[in-house]
Amino acid sequence: MNKLNKILLIDDSESDNFVHKRLLKKENIAEEIVVKYSGEDALEYLSTLVDSVYPKPDLIFLDINMPGMNGWEFLDHYRELGIEKKGGIVITMLTTSSSEEDRQKASQNALINRFENKPLTKDRLYDILEKHFPDRFNP
């Protein structure tokens, strides 16, 4: 199994980030796990060169309901980023929202690959990995 280079968690909840980061670390599926507590911080992170390279995480877990910039607003700004900042990023919306409207909106947004309810479980994590990174995670 080849690990992902980087996973980005975008969520204002410290407890959710703690649980999700712990699961990701335990499963040892990524070289690096980055946590940002707001859409604004995540956009700044994605737009900042580090050693002449943009971070370009392989996978983003995005919360919908955050103060300031919510998940939908993040996606509006993310869409405007240059391709060199996006790469082949897979975005999974990870939320407590049980709103059918949010689920519909997500299914119609080309940037969103998955819509999952919190908390992320090991089974759902591997389902995401096997579907979106089959060359690295198919059993």
N, C-alpha and C positions, 0 to 999 in steps of 0.2 A: 504494500500500500504506500503510495506516495502522498505525503502530507500536503495540505494546502499551504501556501506561503503565509497568507494573512486572512484573518476574519475580523470584521469590524462590527461591534455591537453599538447601536445607537438607541439609547433608552435613558430617560431621566430617573428611573428607579434604581437606586443603589442595590436594593435586595434582589431585583430581577437580574441585574448585571452580575451580581455575585453568584447567583444560582447558575446562570447560563455560562459564565466564564469557568466556573468549577466543572461543569459537565464537559465543556469543550477541552479543558486541560486534562481531565481524567481520561477522555477518549483519545487524547494525543493525536488530533487530526490536523493541527496547524502549527506551523513554526512560530507564529505570533498571533496573539489575540489582543486587539486594541478596543478600548471602551471609550466612547464619547457620550456625554450626558445631554447633548442637545444637537439639533440639526445644524445650527450655526457652527458649533465646534467641529462637527463631522465634515462639513463643507470646507472649512478652513484646513482641516487635516488632509483631505483629499486633494486640495489645491496647493499644498506645500511641498516643495522639492526637498528630498533628503538624499544627500550624496548624488545630486543631479538626477534623481529619479522620483516620480510621484509614487505614493504608497500603493495604489491600485490593489485593494484587497480582493481576494477571490470570491468572498461571500460576505454579504452585509445582512445583518438581522436588524430590522427597523421597526421601532415602536410607532404607533399612530398618535396616541394622545400624549403630547409633551407640551409644557409651557413654552411660550415664545413661538418658535417654529415647530409646527407639528409634522408628522410623517409625510402627509400629502404635500405640504409646502416644501419640505426637504426635497421631495421628488421633482417638484417644479423647478427648483434651483439646480438640482443634480442633472436634469435633462439638458440644461444650458452649458454644462461643463464640456470642455473639449475631450475628444476621444482619448487623448494621451493621459487624461486623469481618470477615465472610467475603465478602460480595458474591457475584459469579458466578465464583468462583475455580475454575480447572481444575487438578486435581492429577494429576501424573504421577509414579508411583513409579519412581525411577531407581536401579538397584541392581546389585551384582555377584552377588546371590543367584541361583543356578540352581535353587533349590528349587521343585519343582512345588507343594508345599504353600503357599509364599509367593504363587505365581502364582494359585492357586485362591482363597486368602484375599483377594487383591487384587480378583479378579473378582467376589467376593461383597460387597465393601465399596462402598457407594453413593457414598462420597466420592472414590474413586479412578477417574479417567477413563482412565488408561493405566498399563501396566506395561512398562517398558523396561529392557534391560540396559545397563550402562555399557560404554564411554563413549557419550554422546549423539553421534550423527552429524548432519551437515547434512541428509541425506535424512530421517532419523527426526524431526528437529526440524520440518522443513517438513510432514511428514505430520501431526504433532500440530497445527501451526498451521492447516493447511488444513481439518482435521476439526473443530477446536474453535473456530476464529475464521474461518469461511468468508467473512464479510463483509469481512474485512481482508486475507486471505492467499490467496484462490483465484486461480490464474493466469488 
